Amino acid sequence: MAIDRDASPQEITSLVGREVYSNNGVYVGEVEDLRLDLDAEGVTGLALHQLNTELFDAETASARGVIVPYRWVQAVGDVVLINNIVERLHEDDGEIGEDDVVA
């Protein structure tokens, strides 16, 4: 299910508690909160907790969670699907930009 950007707005709180998976089916974490841009009136990131420890290093695991950019979201339904960038980051030893995943 693709994101329909023209669909009627939904309660953003409906994302909280949903599980997040990569588009390859790998569990990433659970949505705990959202990062908002109030000026643009949109979601800019998903704050995840209950992280998949195989994808995130010990430093991240000791943090409260991570924030992934909302631009990574591919689909929203019963679960949230994001692109497989987190898996690729894990394989590349975390060579990422500072704004991509925030602990």
C-alpha positions as CSV (number, residue, x, y, z in Angstrom):
1,M,0.0,0.0,0.0
2,A,1.6,3.3,-1.1
3,I,1.2,6.5,0.7
4,D,-1.6,8.6,-0.7
5,R,-0.4,12.1,-0.1
6,D,-3.7,13.6,-1.4
7,A,-5.9,11.5,1.0
8,S,-7.7,13.2,3.8
9,P,-5.6,13.8,6.9
10,Q,-5.7,11.3,9.6
11,E,-4.9,11.6,13.3
12,I,-1.1,11.5,13.6
13,T,-1.5,9.7,16.9
14,S,-2.7,6.7,15.0
15,L,0.9,6.0,14.1
16,V,2.0,5.7,17.7
17,G,2.3,2.0,18.7
18,R,2.6,0.7,15.2
19,E,5.4,-1.7,14.4
20,V,8.0,-0.6,11.8
21,Y,9.5,-3.0,9.3
22,S,11.8,-2.5,6.4
23,N,10.4,-3.2,3.0
24,N,12.3,-6.5,3.2
25,G,10.2,-7.6,6.2
26,V,12.9,-7.0,8.9
27,Y,11.5,-5.6,12.2
28,V,13.0,-2.2,13.0
29,G,11.1,-1.0,16.0
30,E,7.9,0.5,17.3
31,V,6.6,4.1,16.8
32,E,6.8,5.8,20.2
33,D,6.4,9.4,19.1
34,L,6.6,11.7,16.1
35,R,8.8,14.6,15.1
36,L,6.7,17.4,13.7
37,D,7.4,20.5,11.6
38,L,4.7,22.9,12.9
39,D,5.4,25.5,10.2
40,A,4.9,23.0,7.4
41,E,2.2,21.2,9.3
42,G,3.8,17.8,8.7
43,V,5.6,14.8,10.2
44,T,9.3,14.9,9.7
45,G,10.4,11.8,11.6
46,L,9.3,8.8,13.6
47,A,10.7,8.2,17.1
48,L,11.2,4.5,17.5
49,H,11.7,2.4,20.6
50,Q,11.8,-1.3,21.3
51,L,14.5,-1.5,18.6
52,N,15.8,-4.5,16.8
53,T,19.1,-4.9,18.5
54,E,20.6,-6.7,15.5
55,L,20.2,-3.5,13.4
56,F,21.4,-0.9,16.0
57,D,24.7,-0.8,17.9
58,A,25.2,-0.9,21.6
59,E,25.4,2.9,21.8
60,T,22.0,3.3,20.2
61,A,20.5,0.4,22.3
62,S,21.4,2.3,25.5
63,A,19.6,5.4,24.2
64,R,15.9,5.8,24.6
65,G,15.4,5.1,20.9
66,V,16.1,6.5,17.4
67,I,14.4,9.0,15.1
68,V,14.2,8.0,11.5
69,P,13.3,10.5,8.8
70,Y,9.7,10.4,7.6
71,R,11.0,10.4,4.0
72,W,12.0,6.8,4.6
73,V,8.4,5.8,5.0
74,Q,7.2,3.7,2.0
75,A,3.7,2.7,3.3
76,V,1.4,3.0,6.3
77,G,-1.2,0.4,7.2
78,D,-1.4,-2.0,10.1
79,V,2.4,-1.6,10.2
80,V,4.7,1.1,8.9
81,L,7.1,0.1,6.1
82,I,10.3,2.0,5.6
83,N,12.9,1.5,2.9
84,N,15.7,-0.9,3.7
85,I,18.2,1.9,4.5
86,V,18.5,0.8,8.1
87,E,19.6,-2.7,7.0
88,R,22.1,-1.1,4.5
89,L,23.4,1.1,7.3
90,H,24.0,-1.9,9.4
91,E,25.9,-3.7,6.6
92,D,28.0,-0.5,5.9
93,D,29.0,-0.1,9.6
94,G,26.8,2.9,10.0
95,E,28.3,5.3,7.5
96,I,25.4,7.8,7.5
97,G,24.7,11.5,7.7
98,E,24.2,13.1,11.0
99,D,20.5,13.8,10.3
100,D,19.5,10.3,9.1
101,V,19.2,8.4,12.3
102,V,19.2,10.2,15.6
103,A,19.7,8.4,18.9
